[in-house]
Amino acid sequence: MLKLEQKEWYQVKEGQTLAQIASAFCVSARLLAKENGLRAEPNAGRILRIPQEQGNVYTVKERESKALLCGNEENFIRKNGTDILYLGMRVIL
């Protein structure tokens, strides 16, 4: 049986942005920033904790709401680390 291994920690490389790192680990940039107390782009060499969120990554389509995607708004905020929702956004269900 195959098991997907998720990294818990990651060292930022020169030139990497928070958005690039978040995308590589299928988490939202806001959630990654919140988890690490970041208010700006991380410096090269910084060690980041990668949130081990359970759920499927999904791209938001037209007319979808937080409640439709995650059951209710509070659950959406807890899973994604933001109360913002926009078309094309990658979210955790």
Secondary structure, DSSP 8 states (H G I E B T S, - for coil): -------SEEE--TT--HHHHHHHTTS-HHHHHHHHT-SS---TT-EEE-----S-EEE--TT--HHHHHSSHHHHHHHHS-S---TT-EEE-
